[in-house]
Amino acid sequence: MDVISISNTKHSRAFTLVEILIVITLIGIMIAVLMPAIQAAREAARRNGCLNNVHNIGIALQSYHDSHRSFPMGSDLVQNTEHAWSTHLLPYLEEKTLYRRFDFSKQWDDPASNKAAGQTDLSVYLCPSSNRSHAGKMDYGGILGTTLTGLPFGFGPRNSFGCGTLILCTKVQKRPIAERHITDGLSKTVAMAESIDRTSEGDGGLWACGRNCMGQFEPEISLAEGQGANTLHAMGANALFADGHTMLLTDDLDPLVFGAYCTRNGGEQIP
């Protein structure tokens, strides 16, 4: 019997150049449409990560106060060692081992005792939106006071540089601030705020140095490095209040209200 084989030949159709160009164009349009949304979602995640840092620092501050009946010194200028409030919080941020490496009788960056420990990178002190990096970086600052409410210069309790919560302890104010000293109300007094990408020059951008404490001089939230609250978040800078709650400080905040938030005992009326 003869076997008849029938072969079915299938012809595949190739894409034309025009069709390929159309597909590439459509993909480009989709990327252009989706990319801003993706970037916005990423920034929202970074902002929430920053807010989580601020929240955890707030818990540590409250725990410190419960243990010591005061907040930590913003910077120790009584002994002139300039150890920072952020160093004293280490045991309450699950960093007891790192804390024990510091000799608080020596300068904060003493080469033999403290310098290596202070160069440790701590994620809780780093804003996820930051662009710069250096050893021991700090993207948050303790509020020591403000010039926005017209107080005279000086480091006393009624002066511009001594009216905050995390003060520079000097011969004028030797003791750190306790909750009872915050007569404006804990929920109306900023203790710490985001201050992103300060450099290590001058040591303001280092968590181990008390110079990371800052006065609020600018009447608005800055989008560039500098003293006071500044941020790379489009919506504003995250801030921590003395009662532990957090808030986003935005550029539309009235300067007088902003200044009132930065004083603990000014008696200002905040709407």
Phi and psi in degrees as a GROMACS rama.xvg file:
@    title "Ramachandran Plot"
@    xaxis  label "Phi"
@    yaxis  label "Psi"
@TYPE xy
-76.8252  135.64  ASP-2
-98.8965  121.21  VAL-3
-98.8914  116.619  ILE-4
-98.5758  131.348  SER-5
-113.452  120.326  ILE-6
-104.939  129.036  SER-7
-98.9899  110.833  ASN-8
-88.9217  123.457  THR-9
-104.809  124.528  LYS-10
-94.7299  120.613  HIS-11
-84.0698  140.526  SER-12
-100.049  122.586  ARG-13
-81.9211  153.836  ALA-14
-70.9043  142.807  PHE-15
-83.6279  163.571  THR-16
-60.5843  -38.0087  LEU-17
-63.677  -42.8769  VAL-18
-64.5233  -41.1434  GLU-19
-61.4089  -43.2423  ILE-20
-63.9095  -37.958  LEU-21
-64.0905  -44.0318  ILE-22
-62.1314  -45.6114  VAL-23
-60.6297  -41.3026  ILE-24
-62.9235  -43.4704  THR-25
-64.0503  -40.194  LEU-26
-63.2314  -41.7684  ILE-27
-61.3128  -40.9674  GLY-28
-64.6503  -43.0663  ILE-29
-62.6313  -41.4026  MET-30
-63.8595  -43.711  ILE-31
-62.2448  -35.9185  ALA-32
-75.3329  -41.0216  VAL-33
-82.8176  -28.3434  LEU-34
-58.1919  -46.9029  MET-35
-58.2342  -38.6051  PRO-36
-66.3648  -39.4127  ALA-37
-65.5577  -43.9533  ILE-38
-63.9994  -39.4755  GLN-39
-64.3234  -40.3641  ALA-40
-65.2057  -40.0443  ALA-41
-64.8673  -42.7734  ARG-42
-66.5086  -37.6091  GLU-43
-60.9575  -40.1628  ALA-44
-65.5947  -40.7574  ALA-45
-65.7017  -41.0889  ARG-46
-63.5666  -39.7332  ARG-47
-67.6772  -34.6391  ASN-48
-64.0082  -40.8304  GLY-49
-63.3413  -43.8826  CYS-50
-61.7469  -36.7321  LEU-51
-65.0288  -38.9778  ASN-52
-58.5067  -48.5077  ASN-53
-61.3939  -40.8399  VAL-54
-61.912  -44.0428  HIS-55
-66.8831  -37.6352  ASN-56
-63.6114  -37.6853  ILE-57
-62.5412  -41.8744  GLY-58
-62.3808  -40.9138  ILE-59
-64.3845  -40.6789  ALA-60
-62.4667  -43.2345  LEU-61
-65.0616  -39.8653  GLN-62
-65.1425  -40.1581  SER-63
-60.7726  -45.6856  TYR-64
-63.1839  -38.967  HIS-65
-61.5574  -34.7291  ASP-66
-81.9399  -36.0724  SER-67
-111.965  -4.25272  HIS-68
61.7895  24.5151  ARG-69
-164.472  164.787  SER-70
-79.1779  162.405  PHE-71
-70.7547  159.015  PRO-72
-58.8138  138.653  MET-73
-63.6118  -43.3419  GLY-74
-153.965  139.775  SER-75
-90.2884  97.2219  ASP-76
-105.205  3.91721  LEU-77
-72.3605  -49.0686  VAL-78
-90.292  -3.6472  GLN-79
61.0106  33.9214  ASN-80
-96.6181  -18.8581  THR-81
59.3136  27.6307  GLU-82
-65.8908  140.334  HIS-83
-94.0315  156.866  ALA-84
-54.3404  -36.2059  TRP-85
-70.1209  -24.7112  SER-86
-72.7314  -40.9662  THR-87
-67.1543  -19.461  HIS-88
-81.2369  -11.5821  LEU-89
-52.0328  -43.7848  LEU-90
-62.263  -22.7231  PRO-91
-96.3978  3.66944  TYR-92
-118.08  25.2401  LEU-93
61.2577  37.3249  GLU-94
-128.165  45.0737  GLU-95
-64.3235  -38.8737  LYS-96
-62.3343  -43.0851  THR-97
-65.0359  -40.477  LEU-98
-59.4589  -40.3354  TYR-99
-67.9458  -14.3448  ARG-100
-78.0049  -12.6502  ARG-101
-88.6753  139.612  PHE-102
-106.544  104.912  ASP-103
-77.5873  -4.38769  PHE-104
-84.0226  -10.5839  SER-105
-108.859  163.482  LYS-106
-54.9674  147.76  GLN-107
-55.3329  -30.7003  TRP-108
-113.945  26.8658  ASP-109
-53.1572  123.992  ASP-110
-57.3856  -35.7774  PRO-111
-83.5535  -27.0244  ALA-112
-112.628  -39.879  SER-113
-124.853  -21.3568  ASN-114
-59.7518  -46.8651  LYS-115
-63.772  -41.5993  ALA-116
-63.601  -40.0043  ALA-117
-70.5151  -11.5828  GLY-118
-93.1005  4.66796  GLN-119
-69.8691  134.912  THR-120
-86.0604  128.731  ASP-121
-120.599  118.76  LEU-122
-62.0633  -30.5812  SER-123
-66.4513  -19.737  VAL-124
-101.027  9.83419  TYR-125
-118.921  123.297  LEU-126
-74.3612  131.022  CYS-127
-62.241  -16.8121  PRO-128
-90.6024  -1.46324  SER-129
-65.3587  151.092  SER-130
-105.165  -19.9902  ASN-131
-107.373  160.339  ARG-132
-146.063  141.498  SER-133
-158.135  161.859  HIS-134
-61.3361  133.033  ALA-135
71.7347  27.8644  GLY-136
-67.5304  147.191  LYS-137
-132.245  123.601  MET-138
-107.84  17.0524  ASP-139
-136.676  153.474  TYR-140
-137.682  140.503  GLY-141
-74.2977  139.926  GLY-142
-87.8361  115.767  ILE-143
-97.2896  -16.5052  LEU-144
162.112  -164.257  GLY-145
-160.039  155.206  THR-146
-102.57  -0.844923  THR-147
-74.6597  -16.5565  LEU-148
-102.605  8.61998  THR-149
81.0496  16.5804  GLY-150
-71.4026  149.82  LEU-151
-68.9837  154.605  PRO-152
-65.1486  148.96  PHE-153
142.868  172.426  GLY-154
-109.98  13.5498  PHE-155
-79.7152  171.846  GLY-156
-64.7153  -20.41  PRO-157
-111.882  23.5179  ARG-158
-113.934  163.344  ASN-159
-56.9686  -38.2355  SER-160
-102.15  12.6287  PHE-161
-135.317  11.6426  GLY-162
-100.27  6.00758  CYS-163
-91.329  -161.659  GLY-164
-100.382  -42.6226  THR-165
-104.923  80.1759  LEU-166
-87.0874  161.712  ILE-167
-79.7321  113.486  LEU-168
-79.4017  119.991  CYS-169
-129.621  -172.291  THR-170
-65.5341  -21.8214  LYS-171
-76.6249  -46.2322  VAL-172
-126.803  98.9223  GLN-173
-83.235  -25.0368  LYS-174
-106.504  147.045  ARG-175
-70.0904  168.721  PRO-176
-85.0405  137.804  ILE-177
-110.384  167.299  ALA-178
-58.1332  -34.0494  GLU-179
-66.1889  -19.575  ARG-180
-83.3762  -11.6802  HIS-181
-92.6781  79.0725  ILE-182
-77.2425  -15.0042  THR-183
-75.0204  -12.9373  ASP-184
108.761  132.144  GLY-185
-61.7094  -36.8322  LEU-186
-77.9542  -4.2935  SER-187
-118.916  15.6832  LYS-188
-128.972  118.239  THR-189
-77.7808  128.1  VAL-190
-95.67  -31.7542  ALA-191
-155.191  148.195  MET-192
-143.403  161.292  ALA-193
-66.8701  135.433  GLU-194
-146.178  88.2178  SER-195
-86.8936  145.209  ILE-196
60.4603  30.5234  ASP-197
-69.2283  145.041  ARG-198
-81.5866  167.631  THR-199
-77.8972  -12.2504  SER-200
-67.9496  127.049  GLU-201
82.4  -9.03488  GLY-202
69.462  10.6411  ASP-203
-69.3161  -21.6328  GLY-204
-99.8347  29.1457  GLY-205
-123.999  133.219  LEU-206
-70.8159  -25.3228  TRP-207
-82.9367  -9.9694  ALA-208
-106.889  130.707  CYS-209
-64.755  -9.72968  GLY-210
-72.7844  -1.72534  ARG-211
-75.1249  -10.867  ASN-212
-67.8298  148.638  CYS-213
-145.837  149.885  MET-214
-95.2442  149.358  GLY-215
-93.3308  103.38  GLN-216
-100.438  -32.1814  PHE-217
-82.7861  141.856  GLU-218
-80.2433  1.77356  PRO-219
-143.414  166.167  GLU-220
-76.4454  123.209  ILE-221
-84.3467  146.238  SER-222
-99.1781  9.31789  LEU-223
-130.489  165.973  ALA-224
-63.2411  152.099  GLU-225
158.131  177.637  GLY-226
-72.2634  149.517  GLN-227
89.2136  -178.245  GLY-228
-67.3068  125.307  ALA-229
-146.327  160.692  ASN-230
-155.686  162.796  THR-231
-110.71  0.0151522  LEU-232
-75.1346  137.71  HIS-233
-66.7774  -26.9763  ALA-234
-92.4775  -20.5547  MET-235
148.304  -176.68  GLY-236
-102.824  136.506  ALA-237
-74.1204  139.028  ASN-238
-134.591  152.108  ALA-239
-114.609  129.89  LEU-240
-96.3278  162.823  PHE-241
-65.7032  -19.7353  ALA-242
-87.9138  -0.559007  ASP-243
99.1938  -8.58487  GLY-244
-82.9077  157.307  HIS-245
-113.625  157.124  THR-246
-154.294  148.392  MET-247
-89.0224  117.185  LEU-248
-85.7518  120.816  LEU-249
-107.429  164.284  THR-250
-67.4169  -19.2613  ASP-251
-86.608  7.61933  ASP-252
-69.7934  129.32  LEU-253
-59.5632  131.765  ASP-254
-56.298  -37.0118  PRO-255
-68.0594  -37.3398  LEU-256
-67.2974  -42.133  VAL-257
-57.9993  -46.5944  PHE-258
-63.2732  -40.755  GLY-259
-62.8926  -36.4867  ALA-260
-61.0974  -30.1797  TYR-261
-88.2959  -3.1692  CYS-262
-108.19  146.501  THR-263
-96.6996  -17.549  ARG-264
-144.667  28.8541  ASN-265
-82.7519  -17.3568  GLY-266
72.5698  15.99  GLY-267
-70.8467  148.976  GLU-268
-92.1523  114.009  GLN-269
-101.605  119.814  ILE-270
